[in-house]
Structures are given as C-alpha cells and as structure tokens.
Amino acid sequence: MTLEQQGIPTVSIITDVFIPTADAYTKVMGFTEFPYLSCQHPISNASSVELEERAHLLAPKVEVLFLKGTLG
C-alpha cells in the first residue's frame, strides 16, 4: 500500500539530470501531467548550506502541491 493510499500526502522530488527519465516514465505509465519537483544535481556531495538553499527554493512549490495537487 502506498503512502497516498494510506492518506499520507507525498511530493516527488528529483534532481534535474533525471527529468528526461521522469518524463519518459510518467508518459509510459499514462501520467503525462504527473507533478514532480526538481532541484540541482547532485545532492550526494552538496554541503548542508547548499541543501538548505535548495530546500528553501522548493518549499513554496511543495506547499502548493500539498494544497492544490498541481503546480498549474
């Protein structure tokens, strides 16, 4: 059972190098308008300051997705 099926809202966040893969996958799965967010790649060696900056940039969009279910 997915988190959403359990009533727990989620937001998908990927790094920008995976956008083509995410677009292809959502198209194949029939969800061409699936809302996901992206941030700068990579994150594995980003400093805590860099990660915090990325989180601050994403936070307003995460809030919109939680409240509206879409970015549009």
Steps between C-alpha positions, in 0.01 A plus 500: 500500500639839401525793735229679301270198537555529874394865491853636530569768237832491318695713254752352258831687482774401256825658391503677166705237315211256547233720340514318162469165679210621714323643194542173310385290796191708573410491130533120485291469817229726355559792735644761265391783730640339817628783720853463630762746609867513413809649654860542393708184461686356683385489859728226629799729537315827561577680823235550765482867400442407134233248595327756720500751212342240270242414764406866539455529123280190490291567811243735339444253215466210744236698685308567177506131408377400845218755492395486133639173364639682199754767418277665238 
